[in-house]
Amino acid sequence: MEDALAEVFYSHHDFDAFIRRCGVESALLNRARVASEARKGSYERAPKRFVAQEVLRLLEIKGDAGLHMLTSIFDALVKGTFQEASQKGKQTLLLLKQQFEQDREQRLQEEKARREWQAQRERESSARVVKVERHPQKIARIQQKFLEMHSASDPHKRGRDFEVLVVELLEAEALSPRHGISRVGEQIDISFEFGSQTYLVEARWKKDQSEPKELRDFHGKCQGVHVDVRGVFISVQGYTSGCAEALKNLGELRVVMLDGTHLMSVFSGAITFGDLLKKVVRKACDERVPYVPLSSLIESI
């Protein structure tokens, strides 16, 4: 990247304008120029290469903010068009673009391998899951409690009761739930085991729909525990727009989203909670979607 910055631009003015367009503040560029002038030696003016070296050095020591700007400069170089570049500059850009494509292809291959590995683990996990024997009477009692909660006058008590109800459902399916887990600085509603994975559960029943911040906070709890930990966020009232996208933007998808309609499909006897989770998680792995409406699962239930 140093070679490209030093060779592509005809003048210092063009160089400075490009660097500023990439988000580098004028103060940092001025510092780079002062430092480069101090070491110009016999040159009448410090060469663009000296300035480029100082800019890159100053950005490297800025940490994450500097890394963001370095990425912006790199992207602008490989994606831009520089008609006035010298022959040497054009050759340098060509090499930089080739390196970019090689790195991009490597990242794609690594991501493909990771997804294949994850899918294989899903298949192995599914194969180890013991088929749950349903207890219609027990599930019917849980369903009745769930329906009665809709008329609850105390929303805080309903929220606590809903957590207990989810625990009862998981117990009915022999998923070894634990309730009210305290960790330093945070509280986990529920955890349970399914296949080779441990799942954390956030059970919400509020007046309003859950919002993106709640999903991001819960994702952080799941991400900071163990590689095999996943999360199930249950919001009876559903979600505001942007919740699913908020999770997708966090990188590795660890959390799936369920709502009241999903629970009713379980309570009605149409599907076990375990089988519902398998379908939702598989969809998340295949298509990178944390939320799958019940209507999209009906055909396979």
BAZATOR-832877 format. One line per field, with one value per residue (C-alpha): residue number from 1; chain; x, y negated, z negated. Coordinates in steps of 0.001 Angstrom, whole numbers. Layout:
REM residues N
pos c(NUM / ...)
unit c(A / ...)
u c(X / ...)
v c(Y / ...)
w c(Z / ...)
//
This chain:
REM residues 301
pos c(1 / 2 / 3 / 4 / 5 / 6 / 7 / 8 / 9 / 10 / 11 / 12 / 13 / 14 / 15 / 16 / 17 / 18 / 19 / 20 / 21 / 22 / 23 / 24 / 25 / 26 / 27 / 28 / 29 / 30 / 31 / 32 / 33 / 34 / 35 / 36 / 37 / 38 / 39 / 40 / 41 / 42 / 43 / 44 / 45 / 46 / 47 / 48 / 49 / 50 / 51 / 52 / 53 / 54 / 55 / 56 / 57 / 58 / 59 / 60 / 61 / 62 / 63 / 64 / 65 / 66 / 67 / 68 / 69 / 70 / 71 / 72 / 73 / 74 / 75 / 76 / 77 / 78 / 79 / 80 / 81 / 82 / 83 / 84 / 85 / 86 / 87 / 88 / 89 / 90 / 91 / 92 / 93 / 94 / 95 / 96 / 97 / 98 / 99 / 100 / 101 / 102 / 103 / 104 / 105 / 106 / 107 / 108 / 109 / 110 / 111 / 112 / 113 / 114 / 115 / 116 / 117 / 118 / 119 / 120 / 121 / 122 / 123 / 124 / 125 / 126 / 127 / 128 / 129 / 130 / 131 / 132 / 133 / 134 / 135 / 136 / 137 / 138 / 139 / 140 / 141 / 142 / 143 / 144 / 145 / 146 / 147 / 148 / 149 / 150 / 151 / 152 / 153 / 154 / 155 / 156 / 157 / 158 / 159 / 160 / 161 / 162 / 163 / 164 / 165 / 166 / 167 / 168 / 169 / 170 / 171 / 172 / 173 / 174 / 175 / 176 / 177 / 178 / 179 / 180 / 181 / 182 / 183 / 184 / 185 / 186 / 187 / 188 / 189 / 190 / 191 / 192 / 193 / 194 / 195 / 196 / 197 / 198 / 199 / 200 / 201 / 202 / 203 / 204 / 205 / 206 / 207 / 208 / 209 / 210 / 211 / 212 / 213 / 214 / 215 / 216 / 217 / 218 / 219 / 220 / 221 / 222 / 223 / 224 / 225 / 226 / 227 / 228 / 229 / 230 / 231 / 232 / 233 / 234 / 235 / 236 / 237 / 238 / 239 / 240 / 241 / 242 / 243 / 244 / 245 / 246 / 247 / 248 / 249 / 250 / 251 / 252 / 253 / 254 / 255 / 256 / 257 / 258 / 259 / 260 / 261 / 262 / 263 / 264 / 265 / 266 / 267 / 268 / 269 / 270 / 271 / 272 / 273 / 274 / 275 / 276 / 277 / 278 / 279 / 280 / 281 / 282 / 283 / 284 / 285 / 286 / 287 / 288 / 289 / 290 / 291 / 292 / 293 / 294 / 295 / 296 / 297 / 298 / 299 / 300 / 301)
unit c(A / A / A / A / A / A / A / A / A / A / A / A / A / A / A / A / A / A / A / A / A / A / A / A / A / A / A / A / A / A / A / A / A / A / A / A / A / A / A / A / A / A / A / A / A / A / A / A / A / A / A / A / A / A / A / A / A / A / A / A / A / A / A / A / A / A / A / A / A / A / A / A / A / A / A / A / A / A / A / A / A / A / A / A / A / A / A / A / A / A / A / A / A / A / A / A / A / A / A / A / A / A / A / A / A / A / A / A / A / A / A / A / A / A / A / A / A / A / A / A / A / A / A / A / A / A / A / A / A / A / A / A / A / A / A / A / A / A / A / A / A / A / A / A / A / A / A / A / A / A / A / A / A / A / A / A / A / A / A / A / A / A / A / A / A / A / A / A / A / A / A / A / A / A / A / A / A / A / A / A / A / A / A / A / A / A / A / A / A / A / A / A / A / A / A / A / A / A / A / A / A / A / A / A / A / A / A / A / A / A / A / A / A / A / A / A / A / A / A / A / A / A / A / A / A / A / A / A / A / A / A / A / A / A / A / A / A / A / A / A / A / A / A / A / A / A / A / A / A / A / A / A / A / A / A / A / A / A / A / A / A / A / A / A / A / A / A / A / A / A / A / A / A / A / A / A / A / A / A / A / A / A / A / A / A / A / A / A / A / A / A / A / A / A / A / A / A / A / A / A / A)
u c(0 / 2955 / 4187 / 748 / 394 / 3886 / 3603 / -21 / -486 / 1053 / 1252 / 1242 / -2079 / -3652 / -2169 / -3555 / -7013 / -7182 / -6079 / -8715 / -11464 / -10587 / -11458 / -8022 / -8290 / -6236 / -4453 / -2977 / -1962 / -270 / 1632 / 2742 / 4027 / 5934 / 7564 / 8452 / 9959 / 12144 / 13781 / 13843 / 17635 / 18885 / 15443 / 13957 / 10647 / 9904 / 8891 / 5330 / 6757 / 8021 / 4587 / 2866 / 5144 / 4328 / 577 / 584 / 2686 / 399 / -2704 / -1228 / -744 / -4351 / -5714 / -9183 / -9912 / -6687 / -7379 / -10750 / -9071 / -6349 / -9082 / -10783 / -7529 / -6902 / -10433 / -10213 / -6933 / -8075 / -11524 / -10610 / -9575 / -6400 / -5991 / -3046 / -973 / 2477 / 3274 / 5018 / 1984 / -389 / 1789 / 1774 / -2031 / -2306 / -215 / -2272 / -5526 / -4179 / -3281 / -6744 / -8410 / -6194 / -7030 / -10721 / -10736 / -8949 / -11516 / -14349 / -12794 / -12283 / -15879 / -17138 / -15074 / -16375 / -19991 / -19485 / -17910 / -20784 / -23361 / -21594 / -21703 / -25409 / -26003 / -23958 / -25723 / -29139 / -28206 / -27370 / -30612 / -32872 / -36448 / -38600 / -41695 / -44448 / -46761 / -49966 / -51553 / -48481 / -48166 / -51895 / -51516 / -48613 / -50673 / -53558 / -51206 / -49864 / -53350 / -54347 / -51278 / -52697 / -55171 / -52617 / -52926 / -49343 / -46883 / -43841 / -45332 / -46370 / -42767 / -41498 / -44241 / -43430 / -39838 / -41113 / -43476 / -40608 / -38642 / -41629 / -41792 / -38089 / -38432 / -41348 / -38995 / -36095 / -33779 / -32242 / -33132 / -31607 / -33353 / -32050 / -28326 / -26224 / -22864 / -20652 / -22459 / -25329 / -28284 / -29269 / -32952 / -32600 / -30143 / -30754 / -28974 / -29858 / -27594 / -23991 / -24924 / -25830 / -28431 / -29081 / -32640 / -33936 / -37691 / -39561 / -43232 / -43682 / -46405 / -44322 / -42242 / -38572 / -36076 / -32639 / -30682 / -32149 / -31044 / -27551 / -27158 / -28262 / -25948 / -23082 / -23943 / -23851 / -20687 / -18670 / -19162 / -18024 / -17773 / -20572 / -23043 / -25981 / -28955 / -32737 / -34496 / -38228 / -40407 / -44092 / -45118 / -42647 / -39998 / -39691 / -38217 / -34438 / -34014 / -33019 / -30715 / -29103 / -28102 / -26818 / -24598 / -22816 / -20801 / -21114 / -24799 / -25294 / -28902 / -32240 / -35533 / -38875 / -42208 / -45639 / -46769 / -43844 / -44772 / -48406 / -47336 / -45551 / -48417 / -50926 / -48985 / -47996 / -44269 / -41945 / -39847 / -36727 / -37870 / -38908 / -35461 / -33757 / -35704 / -35058 / -31342 / -30928 / -32557 / -30231 / -27173 / -28265 / -29580 / -28140 / -31563 / -32046 / -35829 / -38067 / -41813 / -44014 / -45749 / -42459 / -42172 / -45755 / -45153 / -42381 / -44255)
v c(0 / -2319 / -1806 / -2603 / -5781 / -6898 / -6163 / -6656 / -10378 / -13020 / -15748 / -16226 / -18022 / -14937 / -12734 / -14945 / -15139 / -11336 / -10773 / -13215 / -11556 / -8290 / -9827 / -10818 / -14046 / -17049 / -17181 / -13708 / -14502 / -17696 / -15752 / -13280 / -16126 / -17743 / -14401 / -13684 / -17162 / -16580 / -13628 / -14917 / -15207 / -16667 / -16779 / -20222 / -18810 / -15506 / -12931 / -11575 / -8218 / -9797 / -11332 / -8008 / -6209 / -8704 / -8564 / -4766 / -4821 / -7293 / -5321 / -2043 / -3466 / -4760 / -1283 / -360 / -3845 / -3796 / -296 / -1481 / -4302 / -1978 / 304 / -2680 / -3690 / -152 / 222 / -3149 / -2151 / 1232 / 44 / -3404 / -4588 / -6657 / -7804 / -10104 / -7478 / -6792 / -3465 / -2382 / -3505 / -1524 / 1555 / 1111 / 825 / 3969 / 5908 / 4497 / 5524 / 9012 / 9332 / 8075 / 10717 / 13464 / 12404 / 12165 / 15652 / 17035 / 15437 / 16899 / 20358 / 20079 / 18942 / 21806 / 24304 / 22835 / 23097 / 26690 / 27568 / 25919 / 27748 / 31062 / 30376 / 29633 / 32986 / 34824 / 32976 / 33784 / 37442 / 37530 / 35920 / 38453 / 38356 / 36946 / 38838 / 36255 / 36071 / 34565 / 33914 / 32107 / 29996 / 29219 / 27910 / 25697 / 24412 / 23552 / 21582 / 19758 / 18778 / 17612 / 15354 / 13215 / 11702 / 11109 / 7668 / 7499 / 7467 / 7965 / 11055 / 12337 / 11989 / 14033 / 16619 / 16897 / 17841 / 20629 / 21794 / 22045 / 24084 / 26437 / 26867 / 27694 / 30130 / 31806 / 32447 / 33657 / 30814 / 30376 / 26698 / 24485 / 21338 / 18013 / 18278 / 15510 / 14510 / 11596 / 8493 / 10256 / 12610 / 15463 / 16443 / 20100 / 22561 / 26028 / 28803 / 29914 / 32330 / 31246 / 27599 / 25621 / 22931 / 19787 / 18451 / 14918 / 15184 / 11901 / 11144 / 7405 / 5090 / 4036 / 5888 / 6543 / 4148 / 4517 / 3420 / 6298 / 8772 / 7282 / 7417 / 11054 / 11946 / 10491 / 12788 / 15838 / 14791 / 14284 / 17781 / 20740 / 21675 / 24272 / 21911 / 20609 / 18493 / 18576 / 15245 / 15733 / 12627 / 13464 / 10116 / 10425 / 7991 / 4506 / 4100 / 4272 / 6934 / 9730 / 7419 / 6265 / 9847 / 10498 / 7423 / 8792 / 11350 / 14973 / 15795 / 17341 / 16406 / 17461 / 15662 / 17207 / 15568 / 16466 / 18167 / 20596 / 21512 / 22085 / 24534 / 26509 / 26267 / 27372 / 30597 / 29803 / 30106 / 30598 / 27697 / 29667 / 30304 / 26664 / 25569 / 27923 / 26424 / 22835 / 23413 / 25256 / 22334 / 19952 / 21978 / 22423 / 18934 / 16801 / 15738 / 15561 / 15257 / 17647 / 16857 / 19805 / 19410 / 20292 / 23495 / 24728 / 26869 / 28788 / 29196)
w c(0 / -662 / 2915 / 4326 / 2291 / 3297 / 7028 / 8081 / 7456 / 9728 / 7082 / 3330 / 3742 / 5352 / 2637 / -159 / 1439 / 1737 / -1870 / -3167 / -1063 / -2797 / -6164 / -7454 / -9411 / -8366 / -11724 / -11235 / -7657 / -8838 / -11501 / -8849 / -6656 / -9529 / -10395 / -6754 / -6269 / -9317 / -7560 / -3971 / -3912 / -624 / 960 / 1489 / 262 / -1420 / 1254 / 1290 / 152 / -3073 / -3684 / -2908 / -5367 / -8104 / -7414 / -7601 / -10773 / -12514 / -11529 / -12792 / -16288 / -16450 / -17099 / -15808 / -14461 / -12484 / -11207 / -9909 / -7964 / -6638 / -5329 / -3709 / -1975 / -778 / 600 / 2375 / 4022 / 5300 / 6399 / 7731 / 11193 / 11475 / 15065 / 14324 / 12532 / 13927 / 15542 / 12353 / 10344 / 12554 / 12181 / 8408 / 8402 / 10501 / 7986 / 5120 / 6807 / 7464 / 3794 / 2873 / 5062 / 3637 / 79 / 948 / 2469 / -576 / -2898 / -829 / -969 / -4726 / -5210 / -3033 / -5034 / -8290 / -7137 / -5963 / -9304 / -11134 / -9001 / -9679 / -13392 / -13070 / -11374 / -13994 / -16783 / -15324 / -15066 / -18784 / -19897 / -21576 / -20286 / -23038 / -24112 / -24297 / -27297 / -25887 / -29272 / -30613 / -27462 / -27621 / -31181 / -30101 / -27190 / -29517 / -31779 / -28741 / -27584 / -31077 / -31231 / -28414 / -30871 / -33651 / -35303 / -36598 / -33644 / -35884 / -37526 / -34095 / -32926 / -35865 / -35451 / -31751 / -32570 / -34825 / -32090 / -29586 / -32136 / -32519 / -28757 / -28547 / -31461 / -29672 / -26748 / -28939 / -27908 / -31396 / -31944 / -34626 / -35771 / -37109 / -36401 / -37912 / -36452 / -37358 / -36165 / -34415 / -34781 / -32473 / -32470 / -31455 / -29967 / -28512 / -26618 / -23111 / -21266 / -21793 / -22357 / -25438 / -24813 / -26806 / -26804 / -27156 / -27827 / -27309 / -27651 / -27694 / -26509 / -23510 / -20955 / -21642 / -20085 / -18426 / -21523 / -23531 / -20859 / -20680 / -24467 / -24578 / -21679 / -23718 / -26636 / -24357 / -22562 / -25710 / -27159 / -25034 / -21370 / -21713 / -23416 / -21405 / -22308 / -21947 / -22366 / -22985 / -22684 / -22956 / -21437 / -18547 / -17375 / -15940 / -12469 / -12415 / -15107 / -12736 / -10795 / -14040 / -14821 / -11288 / -11519 / -14599 / -12627 / -13719 / -14163 / -17602 / -18411 / -16906 / -17532 / -18508 / -19267 / -20647 / -17443 / -17633 / -21216 / -20285 / -17569 / -20305 / -22793 / -20154 / -19641 / -16050 / -16840 / -19791 / -20971 / -20059 / -16484 / -16121 / -17283 / -14827 / -11920 / -12969 / -13603 / -10305 / -8499 / -10322 / -9269 / -5648 / -4955 / -7777 / -9025 / -12824 / -12595 / -10656 / -10855 / -11711 / -8328 / -6620 / -8657 / -8359 / -5270 / -7027 / -10324)
//
